[in-house]
Amino acid sequence: MSDKNKTAHDDPFSDLRKHLSSGTLTDEERKMLEELFNQIYSAQSLGSVGGRPIIARLPGGLDVIK
């Protein structure tokens, strides 16, 4: 099926995208996103600098440290 023929029913994230763009996330959506982000961050340990965890790697070799 091509992307042109997809309907809103084919995309389970359609409502989430609309709510994100309009700033109207429900409490349930916020909780789901927080849990997802926590799983991603805990699974992708980027190391640490000076005992502080690296939470993101930016282009140009810069790290965001918590």
Wavefront OBJ file of the C-alpha trace (Angstrom):
o trace
v 0.000 0.000 0.000
v 1.475 3.353 -0.935
v 1.649 6.291 1.466
v -0.871 8.189 -0.679
v -3.571 5.583 -0.046
v -3.176 5.405 3.730
v -6.023 6.611 5.880
v -6.027 7.872 9.452
v -7.007 4.345 10.524
v -3.739 2.992 9.096
v -1.666 5.350 11.237
v -2.053 4.667 14.974
v -0.014 7.791 15.774
v -2.192 10.226 13.836
v -3.998 11.553 16.924
v -0.745 11.761 18.864
v 0.857 13.846 16.103
v -2.158 16.183 16.049
v -2.060 16.580 19.832
v 1.692 17.216 19.827
v 1.447 19.876 17.134
v -1.466 21.627 18.813
v -0.117 21.280 22.362
v -3.148 19.358 23.578
v -1.666 16.082 24.822
v -3.871 14.073 27.145
v -2.563 12.893 30.506
v -2.497 9.346 29.145
v -0.424 10.409 26.129
v 2.023 12.304 28.361
v 2.460 9.287 30.599
v 3.006 6.992 27.613
v 5.629 9.334 26.117
v 7.446 9.701 29.456
v 7.628 5.922 29.838
v 8.880 5.561 26.273
v 11.590 8.199 26.763
v 12.664 6.614 30.051
v 13.012 3.228 28.338
v 15.042 4.731 25.520
v 17.388 6.627 27.842
v 17.935 3.675 30.153
v 18.641 1.366 27.188
v 21.064 3.790 25.546
v 23.621 4.502 28.194
v 25.925 6.998 26.538
v 28.471 6.960 29.322
v 29.421 9.669 31.745
v 31.750 12.608 32.176
v 33.044 13.411 35.628
v 30.513 11.019 37.126
v 27.597 12.809 35.441
v 25.561 10.931 32.801
v 25.604 11.968 29.148
v 21.964 12.334 28.089
v 22.424 13.258 24.407
v 25.077 13.503 21.724
v 24.911 16.531 19.450
v 26.520 17.082 16.042
v 30.068 18.375 16.141
v 31.073 16.100 19.020
v 29.175 17.935 21.738
v 27.556 15.999 24.597
v 24.645 17.103 26.767
v 25.429 16.209 30.357
v 22.870 16.007 33.137
l 1 2 3 4 5 6 7 8 9 10 11 12 13 14 15 16 17 18 19 20 21 22 23 24 25 26 27 28 29 30 31 32 33 34 35 36 37 38 39 40 41 42 43 44 45 46 47 48 49 50 51 52 53 54 55 56 57 58 59 60 61 62 63 64 65 66
